[in-house]
Amino acid sequence: MNRVDFLYLSQEDIIKAGGLDFNIFIDTLEKILGTHAKGDFVQPLKPYLKRKEQTHVADRIIAMPSYVGGDFDISGIKWISSASQNPVKYNLPRASGVIILNDSEKGIPVAVMDATLINLMRTAAVSGVATKYLARENSRKIGIIGAGIIGKMQVKAVHNVIPEINEIKVYDLNKERAIHWSNTLEKEIGVKIIIAKSAQDALQNADIIITSTTAEEGYIEGDWIKKGSLFLNVSLNDPKFDVILKADKIIVDDWEQCNRKDKVLNKMYKQKLISEQDIHAELGEIVLKQKTGRISEDEIIFFNPMGMSVEDIGSAYTIYKRAKDLGIGTTLSLWEKPIGV
């Protein structure tokens, strides 16, 4: 029997299999980050496909392959595009893509699935894990820059971990978008959202700071950041260097991935403002208690997730297994009998 089938999962299929359940994703991400900290993974540096006319930092297509060991034992690749003009010009998401999962021994594909939702959820879930281990327990105020879908999911992940959050301040260059975002999210999580007058107004009293923009240059000042806050730098370049220099701890998901061209930590590294020794830990090391997380109420902690393929592939595998168990998805044939055997 040489027939090979694989499971196709649309975005709608993924939702049916638990694709919007933060409990599933945060639990899965903790396990993935622990596996990463143990070194049981293979993750090449991701190549960027970027045409010369694509001058915006957020315009590119990225190939993200990896193997995740441990209980996952799965290989795969995420092929994810980003086009900054999509939401306004075409009414499409900025990011879109597909994930292919491969049997680790045979190498054959076992699933092809939408990457757009997986990408959103795992990005938010990483911040959820960071919040669990790095935020003050009495954190109640979120300040966020960027009223888009990424920011919305980030807030929902943080709120999932700290349901006592009682104030959210949002700032966006487009005030109408911020108002619509706020009205929608208020109904979903039941927390009052305030439209900030400026970026500084949104952040200066926040316990947890979230950036979710496509800004190419830093604008956030170090003196906006209060003691005891957790800065979730989901964007690329929003904080000025003094924000990072003010932090008591700098934590990343993966230093090698973070220290890439055009990213804020890489810019500081090239200017010799920070070194690898200034990185306190990778998040998985804190999950496994190999290194300390927050040790005082006054610590400012700067968390910079670059986004790792192992997070995508491990998350996708979790959803794939749930879909198989629930009979969700479409089985397609790769071949009936292969040529070349």
C-alpha positions as CSV (number, residue, x, y, z in Angstrom):
1,M,0.0,0.0,0.0
2,N,1.8,3.1,-1.3
3,R,-1.1,5.5,-1.2
4,V,-0.4,8.7,0.8
5,D,-3.1,11.0,2.1
6,F,-2.8,14.2,4.0
7,L,-5.3,16.3,6.0
8,Y,-6.3,19.7,4.7
9,L,-7.5,22.2,7.4
10,S,-9.0,25.5,6.4
11,Q,-9.2,28.4,8.8
12,E,-12.8,27.4,9.5
13,D,-11.7,23.8,10.3
14,I,-9.0,25.1,12.6
15,I,-11.6,27.2,14.5
16,K,-13.8,24.1,15.0
17,A,-10.7,22.2,16.3
18,G,-10.1,24.8,19.0
19,G,-8.1,27.4,17.0
20,L,-9.5,30.3,19.1
21,D,-9.0,28.7,22.5
22,F,-6.3,30.5,24.4
23,N,-6.1,27.8,27.0
24,I,-5.1,25.3,24.4
25,F,-2.5,27.6,22.8
26,I,-0.9,28.9,26.0
27,D,-0.6,25.4,27.4
28,T,0.9,24.2,24.1
29,L,3.3,27.2,24.0
30,E,4.6,26.5,27.5
31,K,5.4,22.9,26.4
32,I,7.1,24.1,23.2
33,L,9.2,26.7,25.0
34,G,10.3,24.1,27.5
35,T,11.3,21.8,24.6
36,H,13.2,24.7,23.1
37,A,15.0,25.3,26.3
38,K,16.0,21.6,26.5
39,G,17.6,22.0,23.0
40,D,15.3,19.3,21.5
41,F,14.6,21.1,18.3
42,V,16.1,22.0,14.9
43,Q,15.3,25.5,13.7
44,P,17.3,27.1,10.8
45,L,17.5,30.9,10.6
46,K,14.4,31.9,8.6
47,P,15.1,33.3,5.1
48,Y,13.2,36.4,3.9
49,L,11.9,36.8,0.4
50,K,11.8,40.5,-0.2
51,R,11.7,42.2,-3.6
52,K,13.7,45.4,-4.0
53,E,10.5,47.5,-4.4
54,Q,9.2,46.2,-1.0
55,T,10.8,49.0,1.1
56,H,8.5,48.7,4.1
57,V,10.0,46.6,6.9
58,A,6.7,44.6,7.2
59,D,6.5,43.6,3.5
60,R,8.1,40.2,2.9
61,I,7.5,36.5,2.7
62,I,9.2,34.3,5.3
63,A,10.0,30.5,5.2
64,M,10.1,29.1,8.7
65,P,11.0,25.4,8.9
66,S,11.7,23.4,12.1
67,Y,11.6,20.1,13.9
68,V,10.1,20.0,17.4
69,G,11.1,17.1,19.6
70,G,9.8,15.9,22.9
71,D,6.1,14.9,22.9
72,F,5.6,16.7,19.6
73,D,8.2,14.8,17.4
74,I,7.0,16.7,14.3
75,S,8.6,18.6,11.4
76,G,7.1,21.3,9.3
77,I,7.3,24.7,7.7
78,K,5.3,27.9,7.8
79,W,5.3,29.9,4.6
80,I,4.0,33.3,5.8
81,S,3.6,36.6,3.9
82,S,3.2,40.1,5.1
83,A,1.8,42.9,3.0
84,S,1.3,46.2,4.9
85,Q,-1.1,47.6,2.3
86,N,-3.6,44.6,2.4
87,P,-6.1,45.8,5.1
88,V,-6.7,49.2,3.5
89,K,-6.2,48.5,-0.2
90,Y,-7.6,45.0,-0.5
91,N,-9.6,44.4,2.7
92,L,-7.4,41.4,3.4
93,P,-5.3,40.5,6.4
94,R,-1.7,41.8,6.5
95,A,-0.4,38.3,7.1
96,S,-1.4,35.1,5.4
97,G,0.1,31.8,4.8
98,V,0.1,28.0,5.0
99,I,1.7,25.4,7.2
100,I,2.8,22.0,6.1
101,L,3.4,19.2,8.7
102,N,5.7,16.3,7.9
103,D,6.1,12.9,9.5
104,S,9.5,13.1,11.2
105,E,10.6,9.6,10.2
106,K,9.2,9.2,6.7
107,G,9.2,12.9,5.7
108,I,5.9,12.6,4.0
109,P,3.4,15.5,4.5
110,V,0.6,14.7,6.9
111,A,-1.2,18.0,6.9
112,V,-1.6,21.3,5.0
113,M,-3.3,24.0,6.9
114,D,-4.1,27.7,7.1
115,A,-1.3,29.5,8.9
116,T,-3.0,32.9,9.4
117,L,-5.0,32.0,12.5
118,I,-2.2,29.7,13.9
119,N,0.2,32.7,13.5
120,L,-2.1,35.1,15.3
121,M,-2.9,32.7,18.2
122,R,0.7,31.5,18.8
123,T,2.0,35.1,18.7
124,A,-0.6,36.1,21.3
125,A,-0.1,32.9,23.4
126,V,3.7,33.6,23.7
127,S,2.8,36.9,25.3
128,G,0.3,35.0,27.5
129,V,3.1,32.8,28.7
130,A,5.4,35.8,29.2
131,T,2.7,37.5,31.2
132,K,2.2,34.4,33.4
133,Y,5.9,34.3,34.3
134,L,7.0,37.9,34.1
135,A,4.1,40.3,35.0
136,R,3.4,41.4,38.5
137,E,0.5,39.4,40.0
138,N,-1.4,42.6,40.8
139,S,-1.1,44.0,37.2
140,R,-4.4,45.6,36.3
141,K,-3.7,48.1,33.5
142,I,-2.7,47.4,29.9
143,G,-1.4,50.1,27.6
144,I,-1.3,49.2,23.9
145,I,-0.1,50.9,20.7
146,G,-1.8,49.6,17.6
147,A,-5.5,48.9,17.1
148,G,-5.3,45.9,14.8
149,I,-6.0,42.2,14.9
150,I,-2.6,41.4,16.4
151,G,-3.1,43.9,19.2
152,K,-6.6,42.5,19.8
153,M,-5.4,39.0,20.2
154,Q,-2.5,40.1,22.4
155,V,-4.9,41.8,24.8
156,K,-7.2,38.7,24.9
157,A,-4.2,36.5,25.7
158,V,-3.0,38.7,28.6
159,H,-6.6,39.0,29.9
160,N,-6.9,35.2,29.7
161,V,-3.9,34.9,32.1
162,I,-4.9,37.9,34.3
163,P,-8.7,38.1,34.2
164,E,-8.5,40.8,36.9
165,I,-7.3,43.4,34.3
166,N,-9.7,46.3,34.7
167,E,-8.3,49.1,32.4
168,I,-7.0,49.1,28.8
169,K,-5.7,52.2,27.1
170,V,-5.2,52.1,23.4
171,Y,-3.6,54.5,21.0
172,D,-3.6,54.3,17.2
173,L,-2.7,56.8,14.6
174,N,-6.2,56.2,13.1
175,K,-8.6,57.3,15.8
176,E,-11.7,55.8,14.1
177,R,-10.0,52.4,13.9
178,A,-9.2,52.7,17.6
179,I,-12.8,53.5,18.5
180,H,-14.1,50.5,16.4
181,W,-11.4,48.2,17.9
182,S,-12.3,49.3,21.5
183,N,-16.1,48.9,21.0
184,T,-15.6,45.4,19.6
185,L,-13.1,44.2,22.2
186,E,-15.1,45.7,25.1
187,K,-18.0,43.4,24.2
188,E,-15.8,40.4,23.9
189,I,-13.9,40.6,27.2
190,G,-16.0,43.0,29.4
191,V,-13.2,45.4,30.2
192,K,-13.5,49.2,29.8
193,I,-11.2,50.5,27.1
194,I,-10.1,54.1,26.9
195,I,-8.9,55.8,23.8
196,A,-5.6,57.4,24.7
197,K,-4.7,61.0,23.6
198,S,-1.2,59.9,22.6
199,A,1.3,57.0,22.8
200,Q,2.7,58.4,26.0
201,D,-0.8,58.7,27.5
202,A,-1.5,55.0,26.7
203,L,1.7,53.7,28.2
204,Q,2.9,55.9,31.1
205,N,0.8,54.2,33.8
206,A,0.5,50.7,32.3
207,D,1.5,47.6,34.2
208,I,1.7,45.7,30.9
209,I,2.7,47.4,27.7
210,I,2.0,45.9,24.3
211,T,3.3,47.2,21.0
212,S,1.6,45.9,17.8
213,T,2.4,48.2,15.0
214,T,4.5,48.3,11.8
215,A,6.5,51.3,12.9
216,E,10.0,51.5,11.3
217,E,11.5,53.9,13.8
218,G,11.5,54.1,17.6
219,Y,9.2,56.6,19.3
220,I,8.6,55.2,22.8
221,E,10.7,57.0,25.4
222,G,12.3,55.4,28.4
223,D,10.8,57.8,30.9
224,W,7.3,56.7,29.8
225,I,7.9,53.3,31.4
226,K,7.0,52.9,35.1
227,K,8.7,50.7,37.6
228,G,7.4,47.2,37.8
229,S,6.0,47.1,34.3
230,L,6.3,44.3,31.7
231,F,7.0,45.5,28.1
232,L,5.8,43.0,25.5
233,N,7.6,44.2,22.4
234,V,5.5,42.4,19.7
235,S,6.4,44.9,17.1
236,L,9.9,45.4,15.6
237,N,11.2,48.9,16.4
238,D,8.7,50.9,18.5
239,P,10.9,51.4,21.6
240,K,13.8,53.8,21.5
241,F,17.1,52.3,22.8
242,D,16.7,54.0,26.2
243,V,13.6,51.8,26.9
244,I,15.7,48.7,26.7
245,L,18.6,50.2,28.6
246,K,16.3,51.1,31.4
247,A,15.0,47.6,31.8
248,D,16.2,45.4,34.7
249,K,15.9,42.3,32.6
250,I,15.9,41.7,28.8
251,I,14.2,38.4,27.9
252,V,13.8,36.9,24.4
253,D,12.2,33.8,23.0
254,D,15.4,32.9,21.0
255,W,18.5,35.2,21.0
256,E,19.8,34.0,17.6
257,Q,16.4,34.7,16.0
258,C,16.1,38.1,17.7
259,N,19.6,39.3,16.7
260,R,18.6,39.7,13.1
261,K,18.9,42.7,10.7
262,D,16.6,45.7,11.2
263,K,15.3,44.5,14.7
264,V,15.8,46.8,17.7
265,L,18.0,44.5,19.7
266,N,20.2,43.8,16.6
267,K,20.6,47.6,16.0
268,M,21.7,48.0,19.6
269,Y,24.0,45.0,19.4
270,K,25.7,46.4,16.3
271,Q,26.3,49.7,18.1
272,K,27.7,47.8,21.0
273,L,25.0,49.1,23.4
274,I,24.1,45.5,24.4
275,S,25.8,42.1,24.1
276,E,24.5,38.6,24.4
277,Q,25.5,38.7,28.1
278,D,22.9,41.4,28.6
279,I,20.1,39.0,27.7
280,H,18.9,37.6,31.0
281,A,17.2,34.5,29.6
282,E,15.2,32.9,26.9
283,L,11.6,32.5,28.0
284,G,11.7,28.7,27.9
285,E,14.6,28.8,30.5
286,I,12.2,30.6,32.8
287,V,9.4,28.2,32.1
288,L,11.7,25.3,33.1
289,K,13.0,27.3,36.1
290,Q,16.5,27.1,34.7
291,K,16.7,30.9,35.2
292,T,14.7,33.3,37.3
293,G,11.8,35.4,36.1
294,R,10.5,38.4,38.1
295,I,12.0,38.7,41.5
296,S,10.7,42.1,42.6
297,E,7.7,44.3,42.2
298,D,9.8,47.2,40.9
299,E,11.6,45.3,38.1
300,I,11.1,46.6,34.6
301,I,11.1,43.5,32.3
302,F,11.5,43.9,28.5
303,F,10.3,40.8,26.6
304,N,11.2,40.7,22.9
305,P,9.7,37.7,21.1
306,M,10.9,37.3,17.5
307,G,8.6,34.5,16.7
308,M,9.9,31.0,16.2
309,S,9.0,28.3,13.7
310,V,8.9,25.7,16.6
311,E,6.0,27.7,18.1
312,D,4.1,27.5,14.8
313,I,4.8,23.8,14.1
314,G,4.1,22.6,17.6
315,S,0.9,24.6,17.8
316,A,-0.2,23.4,14.3
317,Y,0.5,19.8,15.4
318,T,-1.7,20.2,18.5
319,I,-4.6,21.5,16.3
320,Y,-4.0,18.8,13.7
321,K,-4.3,16.0,16.4
322,R,-7.5,17.6,17.7
323,A,-8.9,17.8,14.2
324,K,-8.1,14.1,13.5
325,D,-9.7,13.1,16.8
326,L,-12.8,15.1,16.1
327,G,-13.1,14.1,12.4
328,I,-12.5,17.7,11.2
329,G,-10.9,18.5,7.8
330,T,-10.7,17.2,4.3
331,T,-8.6,14.2,3.4
332,L,-6.7,14.6,0.1
333,S,-4.5,12.2,-1.8
334,L,-0.9,13.1,-2.5
335,W,-0.6,10.1,-4.7
336,E,-2.2,6.7,-5.3
337,K,1.0,5.0,-6.2
338,P,4.3,7.0,-6.2
339,I,6.6,7.3,-9.2
340,G,10.2,6.8,-8.4
341,V,10.2,3.9,-5.9
